[in-house]
Each structure stands twice: as C-alpha cells, then as structure tokens.
Amino acid sequence: MGSGIYWWLFAGSVIVVITGIVLLLAWLFGRSASRARVTSEETPLVILQRRYAQGEIGPDEYARVRSDLLSNASAPAGNKENTE
C-alpha cells in the first residue's frame, strides 16, 4: 500500500513534465509564426489587393482605401494627416 503513493507521485510528475514541454513548444512555435507575420514585406497596397481578392472587403471599401493609400503615398512626409 505504501508503494502506491509513489507510483501516483511519479505518474503526476511525468504528466507535469510532458505538459510543460508541450506548452514550451507551443509558445516557441507561436512566437516564430507571429514574427514571420511581422517581418512580411507586403506593402499596404498588396495587402489591400489580397483582401479584396479574398472577398474580405467590398469594391467600395477597396476603392476608398486604395485612393487613401495612393494619395498619402504621393504627399510629402511632413504633410501626412493622422486619421486615427
């Protein structure tokens, strides 16, 4: 009867270690995936075109945002308005 508790302690510690390894791997892979998204070299216009092609935005919003992007791209750096 005394050895039963040691078996449960061993099994519990194995479960904790395996869970820790799985969480560590998930965290590492999650960080590398988010880092890949951040370092994407897509321009705002390419992202807009992709979203329009995938149907995420409609033609009216596409035209409005495209117009904004193209007008802001041609404006001097000091004259850009912050629309946020």
mmCIF file as gemmi writes it, N, C-alpha and C atoms, coordinates in Angstrom:
data_model
loop_
_atom_site.group_PDB
_atom_site.id
_atom_site.type_symbol
_atom_site.label_atom_id
_atom_site.label_alt_id
_atom_site.label_comp_id
_atom_site.label_asym_id
_atom_site.label_entity_id
_atom_site.label_seq_id
_atom_site.pdbx_PDB_ins_code
_atom_site.Cartn_x
_atom_site.Cartn_y
_atom_site.Cartn_z
_atom_site.occupancy
_atom_site.B_iso_or_equiv
_atom_site.pdbx_formal_charge
_atom_site.auth_seq_id
_atom_site.auth_asym_id
_atom_site.pdbx_PDB_model_num
ATOM 1 N N . MET Axp A 1 ? 0.824 -1.187 0 1 0 ? 1 A 1
ATOM 2 C CA . MET Axp A 1 ? 0 0 0 1 0 ? 1 A 1
ATOM 3 C C . MET Axp A 1 ? 0.868 1.251 0 1 0 ? 1 A 1
ATOM 4 N N . GLY Axp A 2 ? 2.016 1.199 0.625 1 0 ? 2 A 1
ATOM 5 C CA . GLY Axp A 2 ? 2.893 2.349 0.678 1 0 ? 2 A 1
ATOM 6 C C . GLY Axp A 2 ? 3.511 2.684 -0.664 1 0 ? 2 A 1
ATOM 7 N N . SER Axp A 3 ? 3.712 1.685 -1.519 1 0 ? 3 A 1
ATOM 8 C CA . SER Axp A 3 ? 4.322 1.952 -2.823 1 0 ? 3 A 1
ATOM 9 C C . SER Axp A 3 ? 3.328 2.575 -3.8 1 0 ? 3 A 1
ATOM 10 N N . GLY Axp A 4 ? 2.046 2.477 -3.513 1 0 ? 4 A 1
ATOM 11 C CA . GLY Axp A 4 ? 1.034 3.05 -4.401 1 0 ? 4 A 1
ATOM 12 C C . GLY Axp A 4 ? 1.145 4.558 -4.503 1 0 ? 4 A 1
ATOM 13 N N . ILE Axp A 5 ? 1.428 5.209 -3.403 1 0 ? 5 A 1
ATOM 14 C CA . ILE Axp A 5 ? 1.536 6.668 -3.426 1 0 ? 5 A 1
ATOM 15 C C . ILE Axp A 5 ? 2.73 7.121 -4.25 1 0 ? 5 A 1
ATOM 16 N N . TYR Axp A 6 ? 3.816 6.345 -4.219 1 0 ? 6 A 1
ATOM 17 C CA . TYR Axp A 6 ? 4.992 6.706 -5.014 1 0 ? 6 A 1
ATOM 18 C C . TYR Axp A 6 ? 4.696 6.591 -6.504 1 0 ? 6 A 1
ATOM 19 N N . TRP Axp A 7 ? 3.9 5.607 -6.871 1 0 ? 7 A 1
ATOM 20 C CA . TRP Axp A 7 ? 3.524 5.462 -8.272 1 0 ? 7 A 1
ATOM 21 C C . TRP Axp A 7 ? 2.722 6.672 -8.729 1 0 ? 7 A 1
ATOM 22 N N . TRP Axp A 8 ? 1.769 7.127 -7.909 1 0 ? 8 A 1
ATOM 23 C CA . TRP Axp A 8 ? 0.961 8.295 -8.263 1 0 ? 8 A 1
ATOM 24 C C . TRP Axp A 8 ? 1.816 9.566 -8.338 1 0 ? 8 A 1
ATOM 25 N N . LEU Axp A 9 ? 2.762 9.705 -7.444 1 0 ? 9 A 1
ATOM 26 C CA . LEU Axp A 9 ? 3.657 10.867 -7.492 1 0 ? 9 A 1
ATOM 27 C C . LEU Axp A 9 ? 4.508 10.835 -8.767 1 0 ? 9 A 1
ATOM 28 N N . PHE Axp A 10 ? 5.013 9.674 -9.117 1 0 ? 10 A 1
ATOM 29 C CA . PHE Axp A 10 ? 5.805 9.542 -10.333 1 0 ? 10 A 1
ATOM 30 C C . PHE Axp A 10 ? 4.955 9.851 -11.571 1 0 ? 10 A 1
ATOM 31 N N . ALA Axp A 11 ? 3.76 9.264 -11.631 1 0 ? 11 A 1
ATOM 32 C CA . ALA Axp A 11 ? 2.875 9.492 -12.777 1 0 ? 11 A 1
ATOM 33 C C . ALA Axp A 11 ? 2.495 10.97 -12.883 1 0 ? 11 A 1
ATOM 34 N N . GLY Axp A 12 ? 2.22 11.592 -11.761 1 0 ? 12 A 1
ATOM 35 C CA . GLY Axp A 12 ? 1.864 13.013 -11.766 1 0 ? 12 A 1
ATOM 36 C C . GLY Axp A 12 ? 3.013 13.89 -12.234 1 0 ? 12 A 1
ATOM 37 N N . SER Axp A 13 ? 4.228 13.57 -11.791 1 0 ? 13 A 1
ATOM 38 C CA . SER Axp A 13 ? 5.375 14.371 -12.214 1 0 ? 13 A 1
ATOM 39 C C . SER Axp A 13 ? 5.671 14.177 -13.695 1 0 ? 13 A 1
ATOM 40 N N . VAL Axp A 14 ? 5.459 12.978 -14.216 1 0 ? 14 A 1
ATOM 41 C CA . VAL Axp A 14 ? 5.641 12.741 -15.648 1 0 ? 14 A 1
ATOM 42 C C . VAL Axp A 14 ? 4.621 13.561 -16.448 1 0 ? 14 A 1
ATOM 43 N N . ILE Axp A 15 ? 3.395 13.594 -15.989 1 0 ? 15 A 1
ATOM 44 C CA . ILE Axp A 15 ? 2.356 14.376 -16.668 1 0 ? 15 A 1
ATOM 45 C C . ILE Axp A 15 ? 2.706 15.867 -16.649 1 0 ? 15 A 1
ATOM 46 N N . VAL Axp A 16 ? 3.198 16.36 -15.527 1 0 ? 16 A 1
ATOM 47 C CA . VAL Axp A 16 ? 3.584 17.775 -15.423 1 0 ? 16 A 1
ATOM 48 C C . VAL Axp A 16 ? 4.733 18.087 -16.378 1 0 ? 16 A 1
ATOM 49 N N . VAL Axp A 17 ? 5.722 17.23 -16.451 1 0 ? 17 A 1
ATOM 50 C CA . VAL Axp A 17 ? 6.869 17.456 -17.343 1 0 ? 17 A 1
ATOM 51 C C . VAL Axp A 17 ? 6.425 17.44 -18.804 1 0 ? 17 A 1
ATOM 52 N N . ILE Axp A 18 ? 5.621 16.478 -19.197 1 0 ? 18 A 1
ATOM 53 C CA . ILE Axp A 18 ? 5.145 16.393 -20.583 1 0 ? 18 A 1
ATOM 54 C C . ILE Axp A 18 ? 4.305 17.618 -20.932 1 0 ? 18 A 1
ATOM 55 N N . THR Axp A 19 ? 3.429 18.038 -20.025 1 0 ? 19 A 1
ATOM 56 C CA . THR Axp A 19 ? 2.617 19.23 -20.26 1 0 ? 19 A 1
ATOM 57 C C . THR Axp A 19 ? 3.507 20.456 -20.417 1 0 ? 19 A 1
ATOM 58 N N . GLY Axp A 20 ? 4.533 20.577 -19.596 1 0 ? 20 A 1
ATOM 59 C CA . GLY Axp A 20 ? 5.464 21.699 -19.703 1 0 ? 20 A 1
ATOM 60 C C . GLY Axp A 20 ? 6.18 21.729 -21.035 1 0 ? 20 A 1
ATOM 61 N N . ILE Axp A 21 ? 6.61 20.572 -21.506 1 0 ? 21 A 1
ATOM 62 C CA . ILE Axp A 21 ? 7.29 20.501 -22.799 1 0 ? 21 A 1
ATOM 63 C C . ILE Axp A 21 ? 6.347 20.908 -23.929 1 0 ? 21 A 1
ATOM 64 N N . VAL Axp A 22 ? 5.115 20.419 -23.897 1 0 ? 22 A 1
ATOM 65 C CA . VAL Axp A 22 ? 4.137 20.758 -24.926 1 0 ? 22 A 1
ATOM 66 C C . VAL Axp A 22 ? 3.857 22.262 -24.918 1 0 ? 22 A 1
ATOM 67 N N . LEU Axp A 23 ? 3.676 22.847 -23.745 1 0 ? 23 A 1
ATOM 68 C CA . LEU Axp A 23 ? 3.414 24.286 -23.662 1 0 ? 23 A 1
ATOM 69 C C . LEU Axp A 23 ? 4.608 25.108 -24.134 1 0 ? 23 A 1
ATOM 70 N N . LEU Axp A 24 ? 5.801 24.671 -23.805 1 0 ? 24 A 1
ATOM 71 C CA . LEU Axp A 24 ? 7.007 25.367 -24.249 1 0 ? 24 A 1
ATOM 72 C C . LEU Axp A 24 ? 7.119 25.337 -25.774 1 0 ? 24 A 1
ATOM 73 N N . LEU Axp A 25 ? 6.885 24.173 -26.37 1 0 ? 25 A 1
ATOM 74 C CA . LEU Axp A 25 ? 6.932 24.073 -27.827 1 0 ? 25 A 1
ATOM 75 C C . LEU Axp A 25 ? 5.856 24.924 -28.489 1 0 ? 25 A 1
ATOM 76 N N . ALA Axp A 26 ? 4.647 24.924 -27.927 1 0 ? 26 A 1
ATOM 77 C CA . ALA Axp A 26 ? 3.571 25.751 -28.478 1 0 ? 26 A 1
ATOM 78 C C . ALA Axp A 26 ? 3.932 27.223 -28.402 1 0 ? 26 A 1
ATOM 79 N N . TRP Axp A 27 ? 4.533 27.638 -27.302 1 0 ? 27 A 1
ATOM 80 C CA . TRP Axp A 27 ? 4.927 29.035 -27.137 1 0 ? 27 A 1
ATOM 81 C C . TRP Axp A 27 ? 6.017 29.414 -28.142 1 0 ? 27 A 1
ATOM 82 N N . LEU Axp A 28 ? 7.01 28.534 -28.316 1 0 ? 28 A 1
ATOM 83 C CA . LEU Axp A 28 ? 8.094 28.823 -29.255 1 0 ? 28 A 1
ATOM 84 C C . LEU Axp A 28 ? 7.59 28.898 -30.689 1 0 ? 28 A 1
ATOM 85 N N . PHE Axp A 29 ? 6.751 27.951 -31.094 1 0 ? 29 A 1
ATOM 86 C CA . PHE Axp A 29 ? 6.228 27.971 -32.452 1 0 ? 29 A 1
ATOM 87 C C . PHE Axp A 29 ? 5.276 29.136 -32.659 1 0 ? 29 A 1
ATOM 88 N N . GLY Axp A 30 ? 4.53 29.524 -31.655 1 0 ? 30 A 1
ATOM 89 C CA . GLY Axp A 30 ? 3.643 30.685 -31.758 1 0 ? 30 A 1
ATOM 90 C C . GLY Axp A 30 ? 4.43 31.966 -31.953 1 0 ? 30 A 1
ATOM 91 N N . ARG Axp A 31 ? 5.551 32.08 -31.25 1 0 ? 31 A 1
ATOM 92 C CA . ARG Axp A 31 ? 6.395 33.276 -31.39 1 0 ? 31 A 1
ATOM 93 C C . ARG Axp A 31 ? 7.008 33.351 -32.781 1 0 ? 31 A 1
ATOM 94 N N . SER Axp A 32 ? 7.474 32.231 -33.31 1 0 ? 32 A 1
ATOM 95 C CA . SER Axp A 32 ? 8.115 32.263 -34.63 1 0 ? 32 A 1
ATOM 96 C C . SER Axp A 32 ? 7.084 32.562 -35.709 1 0 ? 32 A 1
ATOM 97 N N . ALA Axp A 33 ? 5.858 32.083 -35.556 1 0 ? 33 A 1
ATOM 98 C CA . ALA Axp A 33 ? 4.817 32.358 -36.543 1 0 ? 33 A 1
ATOM 99 C C . ALA Axp A 33 ? 4.432 33.833 -36.51 1 0 ? 33 A 1
ATOM 100 N N . SER Axp A 34 ? 4.303 34.408 -35.32 1 0 ? 34 A 1
ATOM 101 C CA . SER Axp A 34 ? 3.943 35.828 -35.252 1 0 ? 34 A 1
ATOM 102 C C . SER Axp A 34 ? 5.09 36.692 -35.747 1 0 ? 34 A 1
ATOM 103 N N . ARG Axp A 35 ? 6.328 36.279 -35.52 1 0 ? 35 A 1
ATOM 104 C CA . ARG Axp A 35 ? 7.483 37.03 -36.013 1 0 ? 35 A 1
ATOM 105 C C . ARG Axp A 35 ? 7.505 37.005 -37.533 1 0 ? 35 A 1
ATOM 106 N N . ALA Axp A 36 ? 7.107 35.904 -38.138 1 0 ? 36 A 1
ATOM 107 C CA . ALA Axp A 36 ? 7.076 35.811 -39.595 1 0 ? 36 A 1
ATOM 108 C C . ALA Axp A 36 ? 6.029 36.755 -40.168 1 0 ? 36 A 1
ATOM 109 N N . ARG Axp A 37 ? 4.904 36.915 -39.479 1 0 ? 37 A 1
ATOM 110 C CA . ARG Axp A 37 ? 3.88 37.847 -39.958 1 0 ? 37 A 1
ATOM 111 C C . ARG Axp A 37 ? 4.362 39.288 -39.86 1 0 ? 37 A 1
ATOM 112 N N . VAL Axp A 38 ? 5.074 39.613 -38.804 1 0 ? 38 A 1
ATOM 113 C CA . VAL Axp A 38 ? 5.528 40.979 -38.594 1 0 ? 38 A 1
ATOM 114 C C . VAL Axp A 38 ? 6.578 41.373 -39.629 1 0 ? 38 A 1
ATOM 115 N N . THR Axp A 39 ? 7.445 40.469 -40.022 1 0 ? 39 A 1
ATOM 116 C CA . THR Axp A 39 ? 8.511 40.799 -40.946 1 0 ? 39 A 1
ATOM 117 C C . THR Axp A 39 ? 8.087 40.644 -42.403 1 0 ? 39 A 1
ATOM 118 N N . SER Axp A 40 ? 6.804 40.495 -42.654 1 0 ? 40 A 1
ATOM 119 C CA . SER Axp A 40 ? 6.311 40.377 -44.011 1 0 ? 40 A 1
ATOM 120 C C . SER Axp A 40 ? 6.662 41.644 -44.789 1 0 ? 40 A 1
ATOM 121 N N . GLU Axp A 41 ? 7.053 41.471 -46.049 1 0 ? 41 A 1
ATOM 122 C CA . GLU Axp A 41 ? 7.448 42.614 -46.86 1 0 ? 41 A 1
ATOM 123 C C . GLU Axp A 41 ? 6.327 43.081 -47.77 1 0 ? 41 A 1
ATOM 124 N N . GLU Axp A 42 ? 5.094 42.708 -47.475 1 0 ? 42 A 1
ATOM 125 C CA . GLU Axp A 42 ? 3.967 43.152 -48.283 1 0 ? 42 A 1
ATOM 126 C C . GLU Axp A 42 ? 3.704 44.633 -48.044 1 0 ? 42 A 1
ATOM 127 N N . THR Axp A 43 ? 3.475 45.338 -49.109 1 0 ? 43 A 1
ATOM 128 C CA . THR Axp A 43 ? 3.12 46.749 -48.989 1 0 ? 43 A 1
ATOM 129 C C . THR Axp A 43 ? 1.639 46.855 -48.637 1 0 ? 43 A 1
ATOM 130 N N . PRO Axp A 44 ? 1.201 47.988 -48.115 1 0 ? 44 A 1
ATOM 131 C CA . PRO Axp A 44 ? -0.218 48.142 -47.804 1 0 ? 44 A 1
ATOM 132 C C . PRO Axp A 44 ? -1.115 47.929 -49.026 1 0 ? 44 A 1
ATOM 133 N N . LEU Axp A 45 ? -0.646 48.352 -50.195 1 0 ? 45 A 1
ATOM 134 C CA . LEU Axp A 45 ? -1.448 48.174 -51.405 1 0 ? 45 A 1
ATOM 135 C C . LEU Axp A 45 ? -1.596 46.695 -51.769 1 0 ? 45 A 1
ATOM 136 N N . VAL Axp A 46 ? -0.541 45.911 -51.603 1 0 ? 46 A 1
ATOM 137 C CA . VAL Axp A 46 ? -0.598 44.473 -51.887 1 0 ? 46 A 1
ATOM 138 C C . VAL Axp A 46 ? -1.537 43.786 -50.9 1 0 ? 46 A 1
ATOM 139 N N . ILE Axp A 47 ? -1.464 44.177 -49.627 1 0 ? 47 A 1
ATOM 140 C CA . ILE Axp A 47 ? -2.368 43.618 -48.616 1 0 ? 47 A 1
ATOM 141 C C . ILE Axp A 47 ? -3.814 43.954 -48.96 1 0 ? 47 A 1
ATOM 142 N N . LEU Axp A 48 ? -4.06 45.19 -49.374 1 0 ? 48 A 1
ATOM 143 C CA . LEU Axp A 48 ? -5.413 45.607 -49.766 1 0 ? 48 A 1
ATOM 144 C C . LEU Axp A 48 ? -5.911 44.783 -50.945 1 0 ? 48 A 1
ATOM 145 N N . GLN Axp A 49 ? -5.061 44.593 -51.952 1 0 ? 49 A 1
ATOM 146 C CA . GLN Axp A 49 ? -5.462 43.81 -53.123 1 0 ? 49 A 1
ATOM 147 C C . GLN Axp A 49 ? -5.771 42.36 -52.74 1 0 ? 49 A 1
ATOM 148 N N . ARG Axp A 50 ? -4.966 41.805 -51.846 1 0 ? 50 A 1
ATOM 149 C CA . ARG Axp A 50 ? -5.208 40.422 -51.402 1 0 ? 50 A 1
ATOM 150 C C . ARG Axp A 50 ? -6.53 40.312 -50.656 1 0 ? 50 A 1
ATOM 151 N N . ARG Axp A 51 ? -6.8 41.278 -49.76 1 0 ? 51 A 1
ATOM 152 C CA . ARG Axp A 51 ? -8.061 41.248 -49.004 1 0 ? 51 A 1
ATOM 153 C C . ARG Axp A 51 ? -9.259 41.385 -49.933 1 0 ? 51 A 1
ATOM 154 N N . TYR Axp A 52 ? -9.137 42.214 -50.963 1 0 ? 52 A 1
ATOM 155 C CA . TYR Axp A 52 ? -10.218 42.379 -51.933 1 0 ? 52 A 1
ATOM 156 C C . TYR Axp A 52 ? -10.417 41.092 -52.73 1 0 ? 52 A 1
ATOM 157 N N . ALA Axp A 53 ? -9.322 40.476 -53.145 1 0 ? 53 A 1
ATOM 158 C CA . ALA Axp A 53 ? -9.409 39.234 -53.926 1 0 ? 53 A 1
ATOM 159 C C . ALA Axp A 53 ? -10.02 38.097 -53.114 1 0 ? 53 A 1
ATOM 160 N N . GLN Axp A 54 ? -9.768 38.092 -51.804 1 0 ? 54 A 1
ATOM 161 C CA . GLN Axp A 54 ? -10.311 37.044 -50.947 1 0 ? 54 A 1
ATOM 162 C C . GLN Axp A 54 ? -11.747 37.335 -50.508 1 0 ? 54 A 1
ATOM 163 N N . GLY Axp A 55 ? -12.261 38.503 -50.857 1 0 ? 55 A 1
ATOM 164 C CA . GLY Axp A 55 ? -13.631 38.847 -50.515 1 0 ? 55 A 1
ATOM 165 C C . GLY Axp A 55 ? -13.806 39.399 -49.112 1 0 ? 55 A 1
ATOM 166 N N . GLU Axp A 56 ? -12.706 39.767 -48.448 1 0 ? 56 A 1
ATOM 167 C CA . GLU Axp A 56 ? -12.807 40.319 -47.094 1 0 ? 56 A 1
ATOM 168 C C . GLU Axp A 56 ? -13.393 41.728 -47.112 1 0 ? 56 A 1
ATOM 169 N N . ILE Axp A 57 ? -13.165 42.453 -48.191 1 0 ? 57 A 1
ATOM 170 C CA . ILE Axp A 57 ? -13.72 43.806 -48.325 1 0 ? 57 A 1
ATOM 171 C C . ILE Axp A 57 ? -14.418 43.91 -49.666 1 0 ? 57 A 1
ATOM 172 N N . GLY Axp A 58 ? -15.353 44.848 -49.761 1 0 ? 58 A 1
ATOM 173 C CA . GLY Axp A 58 ? -16.111 45.041 -50.984 1 0 ? 58 A 1
ATOM 174 C C . GLY Axp A 58 ? -15.456 46.059 -51.906 1 0 ? 58 A 1
ATOM 175 N N . PRO Axp A 59 ? -16.041 46.242 -53.09 1 0 ? 59 A 1
ATOM 176 C CA . PRO Axp A 59 ? -15.441 47.166 -54.069 1 0 ? 59 A 1
ATOM 177 C C . PRO Axp A 59 ? -15.42 48.622 -53.595 1 0 ? 59 A 1
ATOM 178 N N . ASP Axp A 60 ? -16.443 49.043 -52.851 1 0 ? 60 A 1
ATOM 179 C CA . ASP Axp A 60 ? -16.473 50.428 -52.376 1 0 ? 60 A 1
ATOM 180 C C . ASP Axp A 60 ? -15.349 50.697 -51.381 1 0 ? 60 A 1
ATOM 181 N N . GLU Axp A 61 ? -15.192 49.782 -50.424 1 0 ? 61 A 1
ATOM 182 C CA . GLU Axp A 61 ? -14.126 49.964 -49.441 1 0 ? 61 A 1
ATOM 183 C C . GLU Axp A 61 ? -12.759 49.849 -50.104 1 0 ? 61 A 1
ATOM 184 N N . TYR Axp A 62 ? -12.634 48.937 -51.069 1 0 ? 62 A 1
ATOM 185 C CA . TYR Axp A 62 ? -11.361 48.801 -51.786 1 0 ? 62 A 1
ATOM 186 C C . TYR Axp A 62 ? -10.998 50.115 -52.472 1 0 ? 62 A 1
ATOM 187 N N . ALA Axp A 63 ? -11.96 50.705 -53.182 1 0 ? 63 A 1
ATOM 188 C CA . ALA Axp A 63 ? -11.688 51.951 -53.909 1 0 ? 63 A 1
ATOM 189 C C . ALA Axp A 63 ? -11.342 53.086 -52.946 1 0 ? 63 A 1
ATOM 190 N N . ARG Axp A 64 ? -12.052 53.17 -51.824 1 0 ? 64 A 1
ATOM 191 C CA . ARG Axp A 64 ? -11.804 54.24 -50.855 1 0 ? 64 A 1
ATOM 192 C C . ARG Axp A 64 ? -10.421 54.114 -50.231 1 0 ? 64 A 1
ATOM 193 N N . VAL Axp A 65 ? -10.08 52.914 -49.778 1 0 ? 65 A 1
ATOM 194 C CA . VAL Axp A 65 ? -8.791 52.714 -49.123 1 0 ? 65 A 1
ATOM 195 C C . VAL Axp A 65 ? -7.651 52.85 -50.134 1 0 ? 65 A 1
ATOM 196 N N . ARG Axp A 66 ? -7.843 52.35 -51.343 1 0 ? 66 A 1
ATOM 197 C CA . ARG Axp A 66 ? -6.812 52.48 -52.378 1 0 ? 66 A 1
ATOM 198 C C . ARG Axp A 66 ? -6.554 53.947 -52.683 1 0 ? 66 A 1
ATOM 199 N N . SER Axp A 67 ? -7.618 54.712 -52.766 1 0 ? 67 A 1
ATOM 200 C CA . SER Axp A 67 ? -7.465 56.15 -53.003 1 0 ? 67 A 1
ATOM 201 C C . SER Axp A 67 ? -6.69 56.805 -51.863 1 0 ? 67 A 1
ATOM 202 N N . ASP Axp A 68 ? -7.025 56.447 -50.627 1 0 ? 68 A 1
ATOM 203 C CA . ASP Axp A 68 ? -6.299 56.993 -49.471 1 0 ? 68 A 1
ATOM 204 C C . ASP Axp A 68 ? -4.82 56.615 -49.516 1 0 ? 68 A 1
ATOM 205 N N . LEU Axp A 69 ? -4.544 55.348 -49.816 1 0 ? 69 A 1
ATOM 206 C CA . LEU Axp A 69 ? -3.155 54.9 -49.85 1 0 ? 69 A 1
ATOM 207 C C . LEU Axp A 69 ? -2.357 55.62 -50.929 1 0 ? 69 A 1
ATOM 208 N N . LEU Axp A 70 ? -2.948 55.764 -52.1 1 0 ? 70 A 1
ATOM 209 C CA . LEU Axp A 70 ? -2.229 56.408 -53.198 1 0 ? 70 A 1
ATOM 210 C C . LEU Axp A 70 ? -2.058 57.906 -52.957 1 0 ? 70 A 1
ATOM 211 N N . SER Axp A 71 ? -3.054 58.557 -52.328 1 0 ? 71 A 1
ATOM 212 C CA . SER Axp A 71 ? -2.908 59.995 -52.057 1 0 ? 71 A 1
ATOM 213 C C . SER Axp A 71 ? -1.908 60.239 -50.937 1 0 ? 71 A 1
ATOM 214 N N . ASN Axp A 72 ? -1.865 59.364 -49.933 1 0 ? 72 A 1
ATOM 215 C CA . ASN Axp A 72 ? -0.888 59.514 -48.848 1 0 ? 72 A 1
ATOM 216 C C . ASN Axp A 72 ? 0.516 59.191 -49.328 1 0 ? 72 A 1
ATOM 217 N N . ALA Axp A 73 ? 0.641 58.297 -50.286 1 0 ? 73 A 1
ATOM 218 C CA . ALA Axp A 73 ? 1.964 57.931 -50.788 1 0 ? 73 A 1
ATOM 219 C C . ALA Axp A 73 ? 2.586 59.079 -51.568 1 0 ? 73 A 1
ATOM 220 N N . SER Axp A 74 ? 1.752 59.894 -52.213 1 0 ? 74 A 1
ATOM 221 C CA . SER Axp A 74 ? 2.284 60.994 -53.014 1 0 ? 74 A 1
ATOM 222 C C . SER Axp A 74 ? 2.451 62.276 -52.21 1 0 ? 74 A 1
ATOM 223 N N . ALA Axp A 75 ? 1.895 62.336 -50.982 1 0 ? 75 A 1
ATOM 224 C CA . ALA Axp A 75 ? 2.012 63.54 -50.156 1 0 ? 75 A 1
ATOM 225 C C . ALA Axp A 75 ? 3.396 63.582 -49.52 1 0 ? 75 A 1
ATOM 226 N N . PRO Axp A 76 ? 3.935 64.796 -49.314 1 0 ? 76 A 1
ATOM 227 C CA . PRO Axp A 76 ? 5.23 64.901 -48.611 1 0 ? 76 A 1
ATOM 228 C C . PRO Axp A 76 ? 5.119 64.355 -47.202 1 0 ? 76 A 1
ATOM 229 N N . ALA Axp A 77 ? 6.219 63.864 -46.671 1 0 ? 77 A 1
ATOM 230 C CA . ALA Axp A 77 ? 6.214 63.192 -45.363 1 0 ? 77 A 1
ATOM 231 C C . ALA Axp A 77 ? 5.703 64.085 -44.254 1 0 ? 77 A 1
ATOM 232 N N . GLY Axp A 78 ? 5.979 65.365 -44.285 1 0 ? 78 A 1
ATOM 233 C CA . GLY Axp A 78 ? 5.545 66.255 -43.218 1 0 ? 78 A 1
ATOM 234 C C . GLY Axp A 78 ? 4.081 66.625 -43.279 1 0 ? 78 A 1
ATOM 235 N N . ASN Axp A 79 ? 3.413 66.409 -44.416 1 0 ? 79 A 1
ATOM 236 C CA . ASN Axp A 79 ? 2.023 66.829 -44.577 1 0 ? 79 A 1
ATOM 237 C C . ASN Axp A 79 ? 1.019 65.712 -44.402 1 0 ? 79 A 1
ATOM 238 N N . LYS Axp A 80 ? 1.454 64.512 -44.066 1 0 ? 80 A 1
ATOM 239 C CA . LYS Axp A 80 ? 0.511 63.413 -43.875 1 0 ? 80 A 1
ATOM 240 C C . LYS Axp A 80 ? -0.319 63.644 -42.638 1 0 ? 80 A 1
ATOM 241 N N . GLU Axp A 81 ? -1.619 63.456 -42.787 1 0 ? 81 A 1
ATOM 242 C CA . GLU Axp A 81 ? -2.508 63.629 -41.651 1 0 ? 81 A 1
ATOM 243 C C . GLU Axp A 81 ? -2.661 62.313 -40.91 1 0 ? 81 A 1
ATOM 244 N N . ASN Axp A 82 ? -2.772 62.408 -39.609 1 0 ? 82 A 1
ATOM 245 C CA . ASN Axp A 82 ? -3.011 61.224 -38.789 1 0 ? 82 A 1
ATOM 246 C C . ASN Axp A 82 ? -4.518 61.056 -38.673 1 0 ? 82 A 1
ATOM 247 N N . THR Axp A 83 ? -5.069 59.999 -39.275 1 0 ? 83 A 1
ATOM 248 C CA . THR Axp A 83 ? -6.515 59.807 -39.291 1 0 ? 83 A 1
ATOM 249 C C . THR Axp A 83 ? -6.992 58.878 -38.201 1 0 ? 83 A 1
ATOM 250 N N . GLU Axp A 84 ? -6.153 58.508 -37.265 1 0 ? 84 A 1
ATOM 251 C CA . GLU Axp A 84 ? -6.549 57.573 -36.209 1 0 ? 84 A 1
ATOM 252 C C . GLU Axp A 84 ? -7.262 58.291 -35.105 1 0 ? 84 A 1
